[in-house]
Amino acid sequence: MKAWQIACDGTSKNEIIAIGVVLVSPRGKRVEISQRSACKGCSNAAEALALIAALEEAKRLGARELAITCDNSILIEQTRGEERTQVPRLAPLYAEARVLLASFVHVDMQWVPRHKNAEADVLARAALGLTPKPYLVRNNTRKTRQKAAQC
């Protein structure tokens, strides 16, 4: 069995959260999700909600193996249990994502630079009525990750 490809992204403006998800089946069937969330919060919460929505949809579609890409290193670290800095209000979202991840036979989750996650980002931004942003190659420095973790 071949893995489903998933790209997910979340965005937040004035604490209004939106998510963007692209799922592609091994046979090439595409499913896109672009929606606002009823939840309020920061971009890290948005990223977690995007992953949760992607996992729920993949499960609903019968996926067993996943190859996930996202541009939020904190999300990857938290769902793998690697990040030592805990943000208490985000812990329930990361825990929910970990439970969903465990329900699949195999999951490969990789960080990608923002410009390589553009399709999911465009969907998330569209749900808030925002235009796509230009993608610049940036280094994912520790300083940037620490700043994001404070949200």
Backbone as JSON Lines, residues from 0, in Angstrom:
{"i":0,"aa":"M","n":[0.85,-1.18,0.0],"ca":[0.0,0.0,0.0],"c":[0.89,1.24,0.0]}
{"i":1,"aa":"K","n":[0.51,2.21,-0.79],"ca":[1.24,3.46,-0.88],"c":[0.62,4.49,0.07]}
{"i":2,"aa":"A","n":[1.44,5.42,0.53],"ca":[0.98,6.42,1.5],"c":[0.17,7.53,0.84]}
{"i":3,"aa":"W","n":[-0.79,8.02,1.58],"ca":[-1.5,9.23,1.21],"c":[-0.56,10.41,1.47]}
{"i":4,"aa":"Q","n":[-0.55,11.38,0.59],"ca":[0.25,12.59,0.76],"c":[-0.65,13.66,1.39]}
{"i":5,"aa":"I","n":[-0.14,14.29,2.44],"ca":[-0.91,15.35,3.12],"c":[-0.02,16.56,3.3]}
{"i":6,"aa":"A","n":[-0.54,17.71,2.92],"ca":[0.09,18.99,3.22],"c":[-0.92,19.77,4.05]}
{"i":7,"aa":"C","n":[-0.48,20.3,5.18],"ca":[-1.42,21.04,6.03],"c":[-0.78,22.33,6.51]}
{"i":8,"aa":"D","n":[-1.63,23.32,6.72],"ca":[-1.16,24.61,7.21],"c":[-2.31,25.31,7.92]}
{"i":9,"aa":"G","n":[-1.96,26.15,8.85],"ca":[-2.95,26.94,9.56],"c":[-2.5,28.37,9.62]}
{"i":10,"aa":"T","n":[-3.46,29.25,9.75],"ca":[-3.13,30.67,9.87],"c":[-4.08,31.3,10.88]}
{"i":11,"aa":"S","n":[-3.64,32.4,11.43],"ca":[-4.43,33.11,12.42],"c":[-4.27,34.61,12.22]}
{"i":12,"aa":"K","n":[-5.38,35.31,12.21],"ca":[-5.35,36.77,12.13],"c":[-6.35,37.3,13.15]}
{"i":13,"aa":"N","n":[-5.85,38.12,14.06],"ca":[-6.68,38.63,15.15],"c":[-7.36,37.49,15.91]}
{"i":14,"aa":"E","n":[-6.61,36.42,16.1],"ca":[-7.03,35.21,16.8],"c":[-8.14,34.43,16.1]}
{"i":15,"aa":"I","n":[-8.46,34.79,14.86],"ca":[-9.39,33.99,14.06],"c":[-8.54,32.97,13.31]}
{"i":16,"aa":"I","n":[-8.9,31.71,13.45],"ca":[-8.11,30.61,12.9],"c":[-8.74,30.08,11.62]}
{"i":17,"aa":"A","n":[-7.87,29.75,10.68],"ca":[-8.3,29.06,9.46],"c":[-7.28,27.98,9.13]}
{"i":18,"aa":"I","n":[-7.76,26.95,8.45],"ca":[-6.89,25.84,8.1],"c":[-6.94,25.57,6.6]}
{"i":19,"aa":"G","n":[-5.85,25.0,6.11],"ca":[-5.77,24.56,4.72],"c":[-5.13,23.18,4.69]}
{"i":20,"aa":"V","n":[-5.75,22.27,3.98],"ca":[-5.26,20.89,3.92],"c":[-5.41,20.38,2.49]}
{"i":21,"aa":"V","n":[-4.39,19.68,2.02],"ca":[-4.46,18.98,0.75],"c":[-4.13,17.52,1.02]}
{"i":22,"aa":"L","n":[-5.05,16.63,0.67],"ca":[-4.83,15.19,0.78],"c":[-4.83,14.62,-0.64]}
{"i":23,"aa":"V","n":[-3.86,13.76,-0.93],"ca":[-3.81,13.11,-2.23],"c":[-3.67,11.6,-1.98]}
{"i":24,"aa":"S","n":[-4.64,10.86,-2.51],"ca":[-4.62,9.41,-2.33],"c":[-3.53,8.78,-3.18]}
{"i":25,"aa":"P","n":[-3.17,7.54,-2.91],"ca":[-2.17,6.85,-3.73],"c":[-2.57,6.77,-5.21]}
{"i":26,"aa":"R","n":[-3.86,6.86,-5.49],"ca":[-4.35,6.82,-6.87],"c":[-4.52,8.21,-7.48]}
{"i":27,"aa":"G","n":[-4.17,9.24,-6.71],"ca":[-4.22,10.61,-7.24],"c":[-5.48,11.4,-6.94]}
{"i":28,"aa":"K","n":[-6.42,10.82,-6.2],"ca":[-7.64,11.56,-5.84],"c":[-7.26,12.66,-4.85]}
{"i":29,"aa":"R","n":[-7.68,13.9,-5.14],"ca":[-7.36,15.05,-4.29],"c":[-8.57,15.49,-3.48]}
{"i":30,"aa":"V","n":[-8.3,15.83,-2.24],"ca":[-9.3,16.41,-1.36],"c":[-8.67,17.66,-0.76]}
{"i":31,"aa":"E","n":[-9.38,18.78,-0.85],"ca":[-8.88,20.03,-0.29],"c":[-9.83,20.51,0.8]}
{"i":32,"aa":"I","n":[-9.25,21.04,1.85],"ca":[-10.03,21.63,2.94],"c":[-9.54,23.06,3.12]}
{"i":33,"aa":"S","n":[-10.47,23.99,3.1],"ca":[-10.18,25.4,3.32],"c":[-11.32,25.93,4.16]}
{"i":34,"aa":"Q","n":[-11.07,26.13,5.46],"ca":[-12.18,26.55,6.33],"c":[-11.71,27.32,7.55]}
{"i":35,"aa":"R","n":[-12.6,28.16,8.03],"ca":[-12.39,28.84,9.31],"c":[-12.74,27.87,10.42]}
{"i":36,"aa":"S","n":[-12.11,28.1,11.54],"ca":[-12.39,27.29,12.72],"c":[-13.25,28.09,13.68]}
{"i":37,"aa":"A","n":[-14.05,27.4,14.45],"ca":[-14.82,28.05,15.51],"c":[-13.91,28.42,16.67]}
{"i":38,"aa":"C","n":[-12.72,27.81,16.71],"ca":[-11.76,28.07,17.77],"c":[-11.04,29.39,17.53]}
{"i":39,"aa":"K","n":[-10.6,30.01,18.58],"ca":[-9.78,31.22,18.51],"c":[-8.38,30.86,18.99]}
{"i":40,"aa":"G","n":[-7.39,31.56,18.47],"ca":[-6.04,31.28,18.95],"c":[-4.96,31.79,18.03]}
{"i":41,"aa":"C","n":[-3.75,31.33,18.3],"ca":[-2.56,31.77,17.58],"c":[-2.27,30.83,16.4]}
{"i":42,"aa":"S","n":[-1.22,31.14,15.69],"ca":[-0.87,30.34,14.52],"c":[-0.48,28.91,14.89]}
{"i":43,"aa":"N","n":[0.13,28.69,16.05],"ca":[0.46,27.33,16.45],"c":[-0.8,26.5,16.7]}
{"i":44,"aa":"A","n":[-1.82,27.11,17.26],"ca":[-3.1,26.41,17.42],"c":[-3.71,26.12,16.06]}
{"i":45,"aa":"A","n":[-3.6,27.07,15.14],"ca":[-4.13,26.87,13.79],"c":[-3.43,25.71,13.09]}
{"i":46,"aa":"E","n":[-2.11,25.64,13.24],"ca":[-1.35,24.54,12.63],"c":[-1.79,23.19,13.19]}
{"i":47,"aa":"A","n":[-1.99,23.12,14.5],"ca":[-2.42,21.87,15.13],"c":[-3.82,21.49,14.66]}
{"i":48,"aa":"L","n":[-4.71,22.46,14.55],"ca":[-6.07,22.17,14.09],"c":[-6.06,21.71,12.64]}
{"i":49,"aa":"A","n":[-5.16,22.25,11.83],"ca":[-5.05,21.81,10.44],"c":[-4.61,20.35,10.38]}
{"i":50,"aa":"L","n":[-3.63,20.0,11.19],"ca":[-3.18,18.61,11.22],"c":[-4.3,17.68,11.69]}
{"i":51,"aa":"I","n":[-5.01,18.08,12.73],"ca":[-6.11,17.26,13.25],"c":[-7.18,17.06,12.17]}
{"i":52,"aa":"A","n":[-7.53,18.13,11.47],"ca":[-8.53,18.02,10.39],"c":[-8.04,17.09,9.29]}
{"i":53,"aa":"A","n":[-6.76,17.19,8.95],"ca":[-6.19,16.32,7.91],"c":[-6.24,14.86,8.35]}
{"i":54,"aa":"L","n":[-5.89,14.6,9.59],"ca":[-5.88,13.22,10.09],"c":[-7.3,12.65,10.17]}
{"i":55,"aa":"E","n":[-8.24,13.46,10.61],"ca":[-9.63,13.0,10.67],"c":[-10.16,12.67,9.27]}
{"i":56,"aa":"E","n":[-9.84,13.53,8.3],"ca":[-10.3,13.28,6.94],"c":[-9.62,12.05,6.35]}
{"i":57,"aa":"A","n":[-8.33,11.91,6.58],"ca":[-7.6,10.73,6.08],"c":[-8.19,9.45,6.67]}
{"i":58,"aa":"K","n":[-8.51,9.49,7.94],"ca":[-9.11,8.33,8.6],"c":[-10.47,8.02,7.99]}
{"i":59,"aa":"R","n":[-11.27,9.07,7.79],"ca":[-12.6,8.9,7.2],"c":[-12.52,8.28,5.8]}
{"i":60,"aa":"L","n":[-11.47,8.64,5.05],"ca":[-11.3,8.14,3.69],"c":[-10.63,6.76,3.64]}
{"i":61,"aa":"G","n":[-10.26,6.23,4.8],"ca":[-9.7,4.89,4.86],"c":[-8.2,4.81,4.67]}
{"i":62,"aa":"A","n":[-7.51,5.92,4.79],"ca":[-6.06,5.91,4.66],"c":[-5.44,5.13,5.82]}
{"i":63,"aa":"R","n":[-4.33,4.44,5.52],"ca":[-3.63,3.69,6.55],"c":[-2.19,4.16,6.7]}
{"i":64,"aa":"E","n":[-1.63,4.66,5.61],"ca":[-0.26,5.16,5.62],"c":[-0.26,6.6,5.14]}
{"i":65,"aa":"L","n":[0.5,7.45,5.86],"ca":[0.51,8.87,5.55],"c":[1.93,9.41,5.39]}
{"i":66,"aa":"A","n":[2.07,10.33,4.48],"ca":[3.3,11.13,4.34],"c":[2.85,12.58,4.48]}
{"i":67,"aa":"I","n":[3.15,13.17,5.62],"ca":[2.65,14.5,5.96],"c":[3.77,15.52,5.87]}
{"i":68,"aa":"T","n":[3.45,16.67,5.27],"ca":[4.39,17.79,5.29],"c":[3.69,19.0,5.9]}
{"i":69,"aa":"C","n":[4.46,19.75,6.67],"ca":[3.96,21.01,7.22],"c":[5.17,21.92,7.46]}
{"i":70,"aa":"D","n":[4.89,23.2,7.59],"ca":[5.98,24.16,7.75],"c":[6.14,24.66,9.18]}
{"i":71,"aa":"N","n":[5.6,23.93,10.13],"ca":[5.68,24.33,11.53],"c":[6.48,23.29,12.32]}
{"i":72,"aa":"S","n":[7.73,23.62,12.6],"ca":[8.59,22.67,13.3],"c":[8.11,22.39,14.72]}
{"i":73,"aa":"I","n":[7.48,23.35,15.35],"ca":[6.97,23.15,16.71],"c":[5.9,22.06,16.7]}
{"i":74,"aa":"L","n":[5.02,22.09,15.72],"ca":[3.98,21.07,15.61],"c":[4.6,19.68,15.48]}
{"i":75,"aa":"I","n":[5.59,19.55,14.65],"ca":[6.24,18.26,14.47],"c":[6.92,17.82,15.77]}
{"i":76,"aa":"E","n":[7.64,18.72,16.4],"ca":[8.31,18.38,17.66],"c":[7.32,17.98,18.74]}
{"i":77,"aa":"Q","n":[6.23,18.72,18.86],"ca":[5.24,18.44,19.9],"c":[4.52,17.12,19.64]}
{"i":78,"aa":"T","n":[4.19,16.83,18.4],"ca":[3.46,15.58,18.12],"c":[4.38,14.38,18.24]}
{"i":79,"aa":"R","n":[5.67,14.57,18.1],"ca":[6.63,13.49,18.3],"c":[7.09,13.41,19.75]}
{"i":80,"aa":"G","n":[6.72,14.39,20.57],"ca":[7.15,14.43,21.95],"c":[8.59,14.89,22.12]}
{"i":81,"aa":"E","n":[9.14,15.56,21.12],"ca":[10.54,15.99,21.16],"c":[10.75,17.36,21.8]}
{"i":82,"aa":"E","n":[9.81,18.25,21.65],"ca":[9.99,19.62,22.13],"c":[9.88,19.65,23.64]}
{"i":83,"aa":"R","n":[10.84,20.28,24.28],"ca":[10.84,20.35,25.74],"c":[10.01,21.51,26.28]}
{"i":84,"aa":"T","n":[9.86,22.56,25.49],"ca":[9.06,23.71,25.9],"c":[7.59,23.39,25.69]}
{"i":85,"aa":"Q","n":[6.83,23.39,26.76],"ca":[5.41,23.08,26.67],"c":[4.61,24.38,26.74]}
{"i":86,"aa":"V","n":[3.59,24.48,25.92],"ca":[2.65,25.59,25.98],"c":[1.35,24.97,26.48]}
{"i":87,"aa":"P","n":[1.02,25.18,27.77],"ca":[-0.11,24.47,28.37],"c":[-1.42,24.56,27.6]}
{"i":88,"aa":"R","n":[-1.75,25.73,27.06],"ca":[-3.04,25.84,26.39],"c":[-3.08,25.12,25.05]}
{"i":89,"aa":"L","n":[-1.9,24.77,24.51],"ca":[-1.85,24.03,23.25],"c":[-1.71,22.52,23.47]}
{"i":90,"aa":"A","n":[-1.39,22.12,24.68],"ca":[-1.16,20.7,24.98],"c":[-2.32,19.79,24.58]}
{"i":91,"aa":"P","n":[-3.58,20.18,24.82],"ca":[-4.68,19.29,24.41],"c":[-4.74,19.06,22.9]}
{"i":92,"aa":"L","n":[-4.4,20.09,22.11],"ca":[-4.4,19.93,20.66],"c":[-3.3,18.96,20.22]}
{"i":93,"aa":"Y","n":[-2.12,19.12,20.78],"ca":[-1.02,18.22,20.43],"c":[-1.33,16.79,20.87]}
{"i":94,"aa":"A","n":[-1.96,16.64,22.02],"ca":[-2.33,15.3,22.51],"c":[-3.36,14.66,21.58]}
{"i":95,"aa":"E","n":[-4.33,15.44,21.13],"ca":[-5.34,14.92,20.19],"c":[-4.68,14.48,18.88]}
{"i":96,"aa":"A","n":[-3.75,15.29,18.4],"ca":[-3.04,14.93,17.17],"c":[-2.25,13.64,17.35]}
{"i":97,"aa":"R","n":[-1.58,13.49,18.5],"ca":[-0.81,12.26,18.76],"c":[-1.7,11.02,18.78]}
{"i":98,"aa":"V","n":[-2.88,11.13,19.37],"ca":[-3.81,10.0,19.4],"c":[-4.23,9.64,17.98]}
{"i":99,"aa":"L","n":[-4.57,10.64,17.17],"ca":[-4.96,10.37,15.79],"c":[-3.81,9.78,14.99]}
{"i":100,"aa":"L","n":[-2.6,10.31,15.16],"ca":[-1.44,9.78,14.45],"c":[-1.23,8.3,14.77]}
{"i":101,"aa":"A","n":[-1.46,7.92,16.01],"ca":[-1.26,6.53,16.44],"c":[-2.26,5.58,15.81]}
{"i":102,"aa":"S","n":[-3.34,6.1,15.23],"ca":[-4.36,5.23,14.63],"c":[-4.01,4.78,13.21]}
{"i":103,"aa":"F","n":[-2.9,5.26,12.67],"ca":[-2.47,4.87,11.33],"c":[-1.35,3.83,11.42]}
{"i":104,"aa":"V","n":[-1.24,3.01,10.39],"ca":[-0.23,1.96,10.36],"c":[1.17,2.57,10.27]}
{"i":105,"aa":"H","n":[1.34,3.58,9.44],"ca":[2.64,4.23,9.26],"c":[2.42,5.71,8.95]}
{"i":106,"aa":"V","n":[3.22,6.55,9.61],"ca":[3.16,7.99,9.36],"c":[4.58,8.52,9.25]}
{"i":107,"aa":"D","n":[4.84,9.23,8.18],"ca":[6.09,9.95,8.02],"c":[5.72,11.43,8.02]}
{"i":108,"aa":"M","n":[6.25,12.18,8.96],"ca":[5.91,13.6,9.08],"c":[7.18,14.41,8.93]}
{"i":109,"aa":"Q","n":[7.19,15.29,7.95],"ca":[8.38,16.06,7.62],"c":[8.1,17.56,7.65]}
{"i":110,"aa":"W","n":[9.07,18.31,8.17],"ca":[9.03,19.76,8.06],"c":[9.49,20.15,6.67]}
{"i":111,"aa":"V","n":[8.81,21.14,6.08],"ca":[9.24,21.72,4.8],"c":[9.25,23.23,4.94]}
{"i":112,"aa":"P","n":[10.08,23.93,4.17],"ca":[10.06,25.39,4.21],"c":[8.71,25.92,3.72]}
{"i":113,"aa":"R","n":[8.35,27.1,4.17],"ca":[7.05,27.7,3.82],"c":[6.75,27.67,2.33]}
{"i":114,"aa":"H","n":[7.75,28.01,1.53],"ca":[7.48,28.1,0.09],"c":[7.16,26.73,-0.52]}
{"i":115,"aa":"K","n":[7.5,25.65,0.17],"ca":[7.15,24.32,-0.33],"c":[5.81,23.83,0.23]}
{"i":116,"aa":"N","n":[5.2,24.63,1.06],"ca":[3.89,24.3,1.63],"c":[2.84,25.31,1.15]}
{"i":117,"aa":"A","n":[3.12,25.93,0.03],"ca":[2.31,27.04,-0.46],"c":[0.86,26.66,-0.72]}
{"i":118,"aa":"E","n":[0.62,25.47,-1.25],"ca":[-0.74,25.08,-1.61],"c":[-1.66,25.04,-0.38]}
{"i":119,"aa":"A","n":[-1.18,24.45,0.7],"ca":[-1.98,24.4,1.93],"c":[-2.12,25.8,2.53]}
{"i":120,"aa":"D","n":[-1.06,26.6,2.46],"ca":[-1.1,27.96,2.98],"c":[-2.12,28.81,2.24]}
{"i":121,"aa":"V","n":[-2.17,28.68,0.93],"ca":[-3.13,29.43,0.13],"c":[-4.55,29.08,0.55]}
{"i":122,"aa":"L","n":[-4.81,27.8,0.8],"ca":[-6.15,27.38,1.23],"c":[-6.5,27.95,2.6]}
{"i":123,"aa":"A","n":[-5.54,27.94,3.53],"ca":[-5.79,28.49,4.87],"c":[-6.06,29.99,4.79]}
{"i":124,"aa":"R","n":[-5.23,30.7,4.04],"ca":[-5.39,32.15,3.92],"c":[-6.7,32.5,3.21]}
{"i":125,"aa":"A","n":[-7.08,31.71,2.22],"ca":[-8.33,31.97,1.5],"c":[-9.54,31.88,2.42]}
{"i":126,"aa":"A","n":[-9.49,30.98,3.4],"ca":[-10.6,30.83,4.34],"c":[-10.81,32.09,5.19]}
{"i":127,"aa":"L","n":[-9.76,32.9,5.3],"ca":[-9.88,34.18,6.02],"c":[-10.03,35.36,5.06]}
{"i":128,"aa":"G","n":[-10.12,35.07,3.78],"ca":[-10.24,36.13,2.78],"c":[-8.92,36.86,2.53]}
{"i":129,"aa":"L","n":[-7.81,36.21,2.86],"ca":[-6.5,36.81,2.67],"c":[-5.9,36.37,1.34]}
{"i":130,"aa":"T","n":[-5.14,37.24,0.73],"ca":[-4.47,36.91,-0.52],"c":[-3.25,36.04,-0.23]}
{"i":131,"aa":"P","n":[-2.83,35.27,-1.2],"ca":[-1.6,34.48,-1.0],"c":[-0.42,35.41,-0.75]}
{"i":132,"aa":"K","n":[0.51,34.96,0.05],"ca":[1.69,35.79,0.32],"c":[2.87,35.29,-0.49]}
{"i":133,"aa":"P","n":[3.78,36.2,-0.8],"ca":[4.97,35.75,-1.55],"c":[5.82,34.87,-0.65]}
{"i":134,"aa":"Y","n":[6.39,33.85,-1.23],"ca":[7.18,32.91,-0.45],"c":[8.66,33.17,-0.65]}
{"i":135,"aa":"L","n":[9.3,33.46,0.45],"ca":[10.73,33.68,0.46],"c":[11.38,32.53,1.2]}
{"i":136,"aa":"V","n":[12.53,32.14,0.73],"ca":[13.27,31.09,1.42],"c":[13.88,31.7,2.67]}
{"i":137,"aa":"R","n":[13.57,31.12,3.82],"ca":[14.1,31.6,5.1],"c":[14.7,30.43,5.85]}
{"i":138,"aa":"N","n":[15.65,30.75,6.67],"ca":[16.2,29.72,7.55],"c":[15.25,29.53,8.72]}
{"i":139,"aa":"N","n":[15.04,28.31,9.12],"ca":[14.21,28.02,10.28],"c":[15.13,27.99,11.5]}
{"i":140,"aa":"T","n":[15.46,29.16,12.0],"ca":[16.4,29.25,13.1],"c":[15.73,28.94,14.42]}
{"i":141,"aa":"R","n":[16.53,28.61,15.4],"ca":[16.01,28.34,16.74],"c":[15.32,29.57,17.3]}
{"i":142,"aa":"K","n":[15.86,30.76,17.03],"ca":[15.25,32.0,17.51],"c":[13.82,32.13,16.98]}
{"i":143,"aa":"T","n":[13.61,31.81,15.7],"ca":[12.28,31.88,15.12],"c":[11.35,30.89,15.8]}
{"i":144,"aa":"R","n":[11.83,29.67,16.05],"ca":[10.98,28.67,16.7],"c":[10.63,29.07,18.12]}
{"i":145,"aa":"Q","n":[11.58,29.66,18.86],"ca":[11.29,30.08,20.23],"c":[10.26,31.19,20.24]}
{"i":146,"aa":"K","n":[10.35,32.1,19.31],"ca":[9.37,33.19,19.23],"c":[7.99,32.62,18.97]}
{"i":147,"aa":"A","n":[7.88,31.68,18.04],"ca":[6.6,31.07,17.72],"c":[6.02,30.31,18.9]}
{"i":148,"aa":"A","n":[6.86,29.69,19.7],"ca":[6.39,28.89,20.83],"c":[5.75,29.75,21.92]}
{"i":149,"aa":"Q","n":[6.02,31.03,21.9],"ca":[5.48,31.9,22.94],"c":[4.02,32.25,22.69]}
{"i":150,"aa":"C","n":[3.49,31.95,21.56],"ca":[2.12,32.32,21.21],"c":[1.1,31.64,22.09]}
